[in-house]
Structure formats: structure tokens, C-alpha cells
Amino acid sequence: MPLSEARFHDLVDSTQQAIEDVFDDSDLDVDLENSAGVLTIEFDTGSQLIISRQPALRQLWLAARAGGFHFDYNDENGCWLCEATDETLGEMLTRACREQGGEALEFEDM
């Protein structure tokens, strides 16, 4: 069963907030900006992660130095899964933070 628009937006809002919370609780020097459904994370190196909602496709997109990745919500597992790699959003964010920010943060259940 496809996600309703309201559920999709609720899931993205809570996911983006959880991502912000992980960064807020870390010692990593980043700038966070959340505007119009786009969460931009800028590391002190100038490198960025951009997490945006794509309502028409009911997807969450991640732009990182490694490329662009599209995630579908998996209700059975309660997480966002990359359609190309089957990695969870949390796994990919952990790797991207290590590669771009020099620290491995834990993004569980995403």
C-alpha cells in the first residue's frame, strides 16, 4: 500500500528532525538549515549533505559527495531504503559523515 501524502510528510518531518538531533548532540562542527522540506548540512570543510523530500514520488533524496541517492520508506522495517543499494538512510548517513565530516555518527532506525 503506497504512503498517503500526509503520512509521507509526517515521516519526512520526523526523519529530518531526528537527523538534526543527531548532529545537535554531536561535537561535529556543522551548519544545519531546514527550509521548504530541504535539510542542508554543511561541514566545516565546506562539504554538504542535502536531504530533500520528493512528494510526487514519495521518496527522500540524499545528495552527498558520493552521489545522489533515492530512498523509499519500508513500512515492514520502519526505515528508508535506498532503491539502488538497499542501504538504510541511517547506514548511508553514517558513511557520508565519516567521509565528508571525518566522524562516524550513528543514525539508527532511519
Phi, psi and omega in degrees: 000125180293154178292139171287160180299318181297315179296319178303310181296322177297316179296316180294316179302313182290325178294313180297322177294319178296322177295314177301319181298320178299315179293319179298326182276353182265171175264007182288135181275100180224156170253131179247134174223125178240113184215129176053040177082008180242121177258118179251128179244118179246123179279163181296346177278352184093349178290146183232153164243135179234124181243116185231151178271144177235085188300322183298327181261352185056044180237159172248129182249142177239123172254124181222171178303328181285347180139191178253138185226141182247132184240135173253145179280131178255104182297325182297318181265348180068037181210168176270127181245134178289128183290339181269326188242349185064014173283151173282161176301319179300316179297317182291321177295321177301313180294316181296322178293323178294316182288321187260334183245352177081005179224144177265108175264156180257120177245088184274152174055041176243000000 
